[in-house]
Amino acid sequence: APKPTSSTDLPDINELIFHFIHSVVEIWAGRRNASQVQAMCHHLIFADLQRKAGQQKLIGRVRKIKVTEPLDGISETTVTIRYGDRLRVVAIRFEGLDGRWLCTALTLI
C-alpha cells in the first residue's frame, strides 16, 4: 500500500504545480506527449489525460494559481486558464505518497 508522506519531506509544491499545469495545458492542446507527466499522476488520471490529449484547439494561458494545503501532505490547487476570450478553471489535487507528490485529481471546469 502507498505510504503517506509529510509535505516537509517533499519538494516545493508551488514549483511542481507551475510546471505540471503548463505541461497539462500543452498536452490538452496536443503539443506535448502525456508520458512526460506520467510519473506525477495516478494511473486513472494519466489514462484520462491521454484520452483528452489534443482536444483543445488552443494552448491555454495560465492566469492565476491558488494553492492550499488542507492537511499535511495534501495540496489542492485551482488554476485559472484563458482560452482565447474564455476563462476556464482547473482543479488539481496532489497527495504526498511514497516520498513524492502524486496527482490524484485533475478536472477542467
ZAFIKOL-632033 format. One record per residue (C-alpha): residue number from 1; x, y, z. Coordinates in steps of 0.05 Angstrom, whole numbers. Last residue first. Example, Ala and Ser with C-alpha at 12.3 -4.5 7.8 and 13.67 -1.06 7.14 Angstrom:
# residues 2
> 2  273  -21  143
> 1  246  -90  156
***
This chain:
# residues 109
> 109  -284  460  -307
> 108  -222  421  -325
> 107  -211  368  -272
> 106  -147  335  -247
> 105  -149  292  -184
> 104  -97  244  -154
> 103  -34  279  -176
> 102  24  247  -138
> 101  76  286  -99
> 100  136  243  -78
> 99  164  205  -18
> 98  119  144  -23
> 97  56  186  -26
> 96  46  261  -16
> 95  -21  277  -47
> 94  -34  326  -103
> 93  -104  352  -120
> 92  -118  395  -182
> 91  -178  436  -202
> 90  -173  471  -269
> 89  -214  533  -284
> 88  -234  561  -351
> 87  -235  632  -378
> 86  -259  646  -449
> 85  -236  701  -497
> 84  -180  659  -527
> 83  -171  601  -478
> 82  -151  634  -412
> 81  -133  589  -353
> 80  -149  599  -280
> 79  -115  547  -236
> 78  -144  519  -172
> 77  -100  478  -127
> 76  -108  427  -71
> 75  -46  401  -35
> 74  -44  342  13
> 73  17  321  53
> 72  -5  356  116
> 71  -79  374  111
> 70  -118  429  77
> 69  -57  452  38
> 68  -78  508  -9
> 67  -50  531  -76
> 66  -81  586  -119
> 65  -53  594  -189
> 64  -74  651  -233
> 63  -71  666  -308
> 62  -44  605  -344
> 61  -51  615  -419
> 60  -87  559  -456
> 59  -57  527  -517
> 58  -113  530  -569
> 57  -155  478  -605
> 56  -166  436  -542
> 55  -180  361  -552
> 54  -107  342  -568
> 53  -97  298  -507
> 52  -164  284  -472
> 51  -157  208  -473
> 50  -84  212  -452
> 49  -103  256  -393
> 48  -158  208  -372
> 47  -108  150  -373
> 46  -59  192  -332
> 45  -112  209  -281
> 44  -130  136  -274
> 43  -57  115  -267
> 42  -44  166  -212
> 41  -1  222  -240
> 40  69  250  -227
> 39  107  194  -262
> 38  62  201  -323
> 37  77  274  -333
> 36  121  268  -396
> 35  80  208  -419
> 34  25  256  -438
> 33  63  277  -501
> 32  64  352  -514
> 31  32  397  -567
> 30  -36  363  -570
> 29  -73  422  -540
> 28  -93  381  -478
> 27  -20  360  -472
> 26  3  433  -475
> 25  -45  452  -419
> 24  -21  392  -379
> 23  52  412  -386
> 22  38  483  -363
> 21  -2  455  -305
> 20  55  409  -283
> 19  110  462  -287
> 18  73  511  -242
> 17  47  455  -198
> 16  117  429  -184
> 15  143  499  -168
> 14  88  511  -118
> 13  93  441  -87
> 12  164  451  -63
> 11  195  381  -58
> 10  171  331  -5
> 9  194  314  66
> 8  160  375  97
> 7  97  357  59
> 6  91  294  101
> 5  89  228  64
> 4  33  177  62
> 3  56  105  46
> 2  24  71  -13
> 1  0  0  0
***
